[in-house]
């Protein structure tokens, strides 16, 4: 009989080990860590990049860049030859911003003209199309400064694309250097 009792005791001990232990309620605590940072409203205008063109070449300089007309006029008629060029300005603005594209002279003017004589002129008009953040605006010069407003009420990033176009047949042009300044101005609001 003792033997059987020993077996029973072993069975009870084995059964007790199989029962789950009563779970103790752990002490818990929560702490939150909030991570914050601020992005100020700023704009960055990078140096221009040349795109496609015809009868033009582009070079960067300390003021931005220069679009050179390879052959402004036909050598036999002194009238303008067609020319085009695309220049892109990388821009990043983290919020609302004002963006304008302006001409200083409103066309290509002869910077050292002796005067408008003998049927020659000292001015040639061109067209400019500006595309920024899904908005495109275009003007054709007419001898007076022009400003395009491409301002945005939201953040925007990408390339401001300027498409320059000079039509053929203007003139004849008097000898000299013809130029205009196109100014890109961007300001965070």
C-alpha positions as CSV (number, residue, x, y, z in Angstrom):
1,X,0.0,0.0,0.0
2,X,2.7,2.3,0.6
3,X,3.7,2.1,-2.9
4,X,0.4,3.1,-4.2
5,X,0.4,6.1,-1.9
6,X,3.7,7.1,-3.2
7,X,2.4,7.1,-6.7
8,X,-0.6,9.1,-5.7
9,X,1.6,11.7,-4.1
10,X,3.7,11.9,-7.2
11,X,0.6,12.3,-9.3
12,X,-0.6,15.1,-7.1
13,X,2.7,16.8,-7.2
14,X,2.8,16.5,-11.0
15,X,-0.7,17.9,-11.3
16,X,0.1,20.8,-9.1
17,X,3.1,21.7,-11.3
18,X,0.8,21.8,-14.4
19,X,-1.6,24.4,-12.9
20,X,-0.8,27.9,-13.9
21,X,0.6,30.1,-11.2
22,X,-1.7,32.9,-10.1
23,X,-0.7,36.0,-12.1
24,X,0.4,38.9,-10.1
25,X,-0.8,42.3,-11.4
26,X,2.3,44.2,-12.5
27,X,2.8,47.8,-11.7
28,X,2.7,49.8,-15.0
29,X,3.5,53.4,-15.9
30,X,3.4,55.4,-19.1
31,X,5.5,58.4,-20.1
32,X,5.2,60.2,-23.4
33,X,8.0,61.8,-25.2
34,X,7.0,64.3,-27.8
35,X,9.4,65.2,-30.6
36,X,9.0,68.6,-32.1
37,X,10.8,70.9,-34.6
38,X,10.1,74.0,-36.5
39,X,10.5,74.7,-40.2
40,X,10.8,78.4,-40.8
41,X,9.3,80.0,-43.9
42,X,12.3,80.4,-46.2
43,X,13.1,80.4,-49.9
44,X,16.3,79.3,-51.7
45,X,17.0,80.4,-55.2
46,X,19.8,78.4,-56.8
47,X,21.9,79.5,-59.8
48,X,20.2,79.0,-63.2
49,X,20.7,75.9,-65.4
50,X,20.6,76.0,-69.2
51,X,17.9,74.1,-71.0
52,X,17.3,73.8,-74.7
53,X,17.9,76.6,-77.2
54,X,18.2,77.7,-80.8
55,X,20.6,80.4,-81.9
56,X,21.5,80.9,-78.2
57,X,24.1,79.8,-75.7
58,X,24.1,80.1,-71.9
59,X,26.8,80.7,-69.3
60,X,26.6,81.1,-65.5
61,X,28.2,84.1,-63.9
62,X,28.3,85.8,-60.5
63,X,25.0,87.6,-61.1
64,X,23.1,84.5,-62.3
65,X,23.7,83.8,-65.9
66,X,23.8,85.2,-69.5
67,X,21.8,84.1,-72.5
68,X,23.8,85.0,-75.5
69,X,22.2,85.4,-78.9
70,X,24.6,83.6,-81.3
71,X,23.6,85.6,-84.3
72,X,21.3,88.5,-83.4
73,X,20.8,89.7,-87.0
74,X,21.1,88.3,-90.5
75,X,24.3,89.7,-92.0
76,X,22.7,90.8,-95.3
77,X,19.5,92.5,-93.9
78,X,20.5,93.5,-90.4
79,X,17.1,92.1,-89.3
80,X,16.7,89.8,-86.3
81,X,17.1,86.1,-86.7
82,X,14.8,83.8,-84.7
83,X,16.3,82.7,-81.4
84,X,15.0,80.8,-78.3
85,X,16.3,79.5,-75.1
86,X,15.1,77.9,-71.9
87,X,16.7,78.6,-68.5
88,X,15.7,76.9,-65.3
89,X,16.1,78.3,-61.8
90,X,15.9,75.7,-59.0
91,X,13.7,77.1,-56.1
92,X,12.6,75.8,-52.8
93,X,10.1,77.7,-50.6
94,X,8.8,76.2,-47.4
95,X,5.7,78.4,-47.3
96,X,3.8,81.2,-49.0
97,X,6.1,83.3,-51.1
98,X,6.2,86.2,-53.6
99,X,7.9,85.4,-56.9
100,X,8.3,87.9,-59.7
101,X,10.0,87.9,-63.1
102,X,10.8,91.4,-64.4
103,X,12.5,93.1,-67.3
104,X,14.5,96.2,-66.7
105,X,14.3,97.7,-70.2
106,X,11.3,96.0,-71.8
107,X,13.2,94.6,-74.8
108,X,16.6,94.4,-76.3
109,X,18.0,97.9,-76.4
110,X,21.2,99.1,-78.0
111,X,23.4,100.2,-75.1
112,X,25.7,102.3,-77.2
113,X,23.5,103.5,-80.1
114,X,24.4,106.7,-81.9
115,X,20.7,107.3,-82.7
116,X,17.8,106.1,-84.8
117,X,18.8,107.1,-88.3
118,X,18.5,106.0,-91.9
119,X,15.6,103.6,-91.2
120,X,17.5,101.6,-88.6
121,X,16.2,100.9,-85.1
122,X,17.8,100.4,-81.7
123,X,15.2,98.2,-80.1
124,X,14.0,94.6,-80.6
125,X,11.2,93.0,-78.7
126,X,11.1,89.4,-77.4
127,X,8.6,87.1,-75.6
128,X,9.1,85.5,-72.3
129,X,7.1,82.7,-70.7
130,X,7.6,81.9,-67.0
131,X,6.3,78.6,-65.4
132,X,6.3,78.0,-61.7
133,X,4.3,75.7,-59.5
134,X,1.8,74.9,-62.2
135,X,1.3,78.5,-63.2
136,X,2.4,79.9,-66.6
137,X,2.5,83.6,-67.5
138,X,3.7,85.2,-70.7
139,X,4.6,88.6,-72.0
140,X,6.0,90.3,-75.0
141,X,8.2,93.3,-74.5
142,X,7.2,96.7,-75.9
143,X,9.8,99.1,-74.8
144,X,8.7,99.4,-71.1
145,X,9.6,97.3,-68.1
146,X,7.2,94.4,-67.4
147,X,6.7,92.3,-64.3
148,X,5.1,88.8,-64.1
149,X,3.7,87.8,-60.7
150,X,4.0,84.1,-60.0
151,X,3.5,84.3,-56.2
152,X,2.1,81.3,-54.3
153,X,0.1,81.0,-51.1
154,X,1.7,77.6,-50.3
155,X,5.0,75.9,-50.2
156,X,6.5,74.9,-53.6
157,X,9.7,73.3,-54.8
158,X,11.0,72.8,-58.3
159,X,12.3,74.7,-61.3
160,X,11.1,78.1,-62.4
161,X,11.3,77.7,-66.2
162,X,11.9,80.8,-68.4
163,X,11.3,80.4,-72.1
164,X,12.8,83.2,-74.2
165,X,11.8,83.8,-77.8
166,X,13.0,86.4,-80.3
167,X,11.1,86.6,-83.6
168,X,12.8,87.0,-87.0
169,X,12.5,90.1,-89.1
170,X,12.7,93.0,-86.6
171,X,14.9,95.9,-87.7
172,X,17.1,96.6,-89.4
173,X,19.1,97.1,-86.3
174,X,21.8,99.8,-85.8
175,X,25.3,98.4,-84.9
176,X,25.9,98.0,-81.1
177,X,25.4,95.8,-78.1
178,X,21.8,94.9,-77.4
179,X,20.7,93.7,-74.0
180,X,18.0,93.6,-71.4
181,X,18.1,92.4,-67.8
182,X,15.6,89.7,-66.7
183,X,15.3,89.7,-62.9
184,X,14.0,86.8,-60.8
185,X,13.0,87.8,-57.3
186,X,11.7,85.4,-54.7
187,X,10.8,86.3,-51.1
188,X,9.3,84.2,-48.3
189,X,6.0,85.7,-46.9
